Amino acid sequence: MASSSEKSGGMIGYVTLGSSDLARSKAFYDPIFEKMGLSLCFEDDQVFCWGDKSDEAVPRFFVCTPFDDQPATVGNGTMTAFRLPRASMVDDLHSIGIKLGGTDEGAPGFRPEQYGDKFYVAYMRDPDGNKLAFACYDGIANP
């Protein structure tokens, strides 16, 4: 069994999503990650990566052209959820994403029937169709 120090980096090391248009993906994700306090860590002609350059324990988020040179596709039932400290950030990020070409999959709000009274979440798809969630686990009417 792993010690607590071995687990301190968290369960997620990184998430990778495919894109058919990296420039469009970068324009979509840059403002979202900036709002989250994360920055571009790496880029080349096939991939962009956001995270915290000074802390490798912070999970990284990659958008890339598929390595098999096949078209990028989305998975049915696949979703990346970003955990946020405040419900107001859920609203802000959903709004930023919609303005940048994302599509709404569920407006910001509480989901008490599914997740409990304090779970505040919004769902959307990025311009490539990848499903995202912005969630605050302890939302209190948008502090």
C-alpha positions in Angstrom: 0.0 0.0 0.0 1.3 3.5 -0.9 2.3 5.8 1.9 0.6 9.2 2.3 3.7 10.9 0.9 3.5 8.7 -2.2 -0.2 9.6 -2.7 0.4 13.4 -2.2 0.6 14.0 -5.9 -3.1 13.0 -6.3 -4.7 10.4 -8.5 -4.6 12.3 -11.8 -1.2 12.9 -13.4 -2.5 14.4 -16.6 -5.5 14.4 -19.0 -5.1 14.4 -22.7 -7.8 15.4 -25.3 -7.5 15.2 -29.0 -8.0 18.2 -31.3 -8.4 18.7 -35.0 -7.4 22.4 -34.7 -4.7 23.1 -32.2 -4.7 26.9 -32.7 -8.5 26.9 -32.0 -8.0 24.7 -28.9 -5.2 27.0 -27.6 -7.4 30.1 -28.0 -10.2 28.2 -26.2 -8.2 26.8 -23.2 -5.7 29.7 -22.6 -8.3 32.0 -20.9 -9.9 29.2 -19.0 -6.6 28.0 -17.5 -5.5 31.6 -16.9 -8.7 32.1 -14.8 -7.8 28.9 -12.9 -4.3 30.2 -12.2 -2.6 27.8 -14.5 -0.3 28.5 -17.4 1.1 27.0 -20.6 3.8 24.6 -19.6 4.8 23.2 -23.0 4.0 23.5 -26.6 5.2 22.2 -30.0 3.5 21.6 -33.3 1.5 18.6 -32.0 0.6 19.5 -28.4 -0.2 22.2 -25.9 0.1 21.5 -22.1 -1.2 23.6 -19.2 -0.5 23.3 -15.5 1.8 24.8 -12.9 5.4 24.9 -14.1 6.7 25.2 -10.6 4.8 22.2 -9.2 4.8 18.9 -11.1 2.4 17.5 -8.5 -0.4 19.7 -10.1 -2.1 17.6 -12.8 -1.4 18.7 -16.4 -3.9 19.1 -19.2 -2.8 18.3 -22.7 -4.5 19.0 -26.0 -2.9 17.3 -29.0 -3.3 16.0 -32.5 -3.7 12.2 -32.2 -0.4 10.4 -32.4 -1.9 7.8 -34.8 -2.6 10.5 -37.3 -6.3 9.6 -37.3 -9.0 12.2 -36.8 -9.6 13.4 -33.3 -12.9 12.1 -31.9 -14.7 12.4 -28.5 -15.6 9.5 -26.3 -19.2 8.7 -25.4 -19.4 9.1 -21.6 -15.9 10.7 -21.4 -15.6 14.0 -19.5 -12.9 16.0 -17.8 -14.0 17.7 -14.6 -12.1 20.7 -13.1 -12.6 21.1 -9.4 -12.8 24.7 -8.3 -12.7 26.4 -4.9 -15.7 28.8 -5.5 -19.0 28.5 -7.3 -18.5 31.9 -8.9 -15.5 30.4 -10.8 -17.9 27.8 -12.2 -20.0 30.6 -13.6 -17.0 32.5 -15.0 -15.4 29.6 -16.7 -18.6 28.4 -18.3 -19.2 31.9 -19.6 -15.7 32.2 -20.9 -16.0 28.8 -22.7 -19.3 29.7 -24.3 -17.8 33.0 -25.6 -14.9 31.1 -27.1 -17.0 28.7 -29.1 -17.9 26.0 -26.6 -21.4 24.7 -26.4 -23.6 24.5 -23.3 -24.3 21.0 -21.9 -25.8 22.1 -18.6 -25.9 25.7 -17.2 -24.2 26.5 -13.9 -26.3 25.5 -10.9 -26.8 23.1 -8.0 -27.6 19.5 -8.8 -29.1 18.3 -5.4 -31.0 15.4 -6.9 -27.8 13.9 -8.4 -24.9 15.1 -6.2 -26.1 16.7 -3.0 -27.0 20.2 -1.8 -23.6 21.8 -2.2 -22.4 20.4 -5.5 -22.4 23.4 -8.0 -21.5 22.5 -11.5 -21.7 23.5 -15.2 -21.2 21.3 -18.3 -20.0 22.2 -21.7 -18.2 20.9 -24.8 -15.1 22.5 -26.2 -15.0 23.4 -30.0 -13.8 19.8 -30.7 -16.8 18.3 -28.8 -14.9 17.1 -25.7 -17.1 17.3 -22.7 -16.0 19.4 -19.7 -17.3 20.1 -16.2 -16.5 22.9 -13.9 -17.4 21.9 -10.4 -17.4 23.3 -6.9 -18.0 20.6 -4.3 -18.9 23.1 -1.6 -20.9 25.7 -3.5 -22.7 28.3 -1.5 -24.9 30.4 -3.7 -21.9 31.9 -5.6 -19.7 33.5 -2.9 
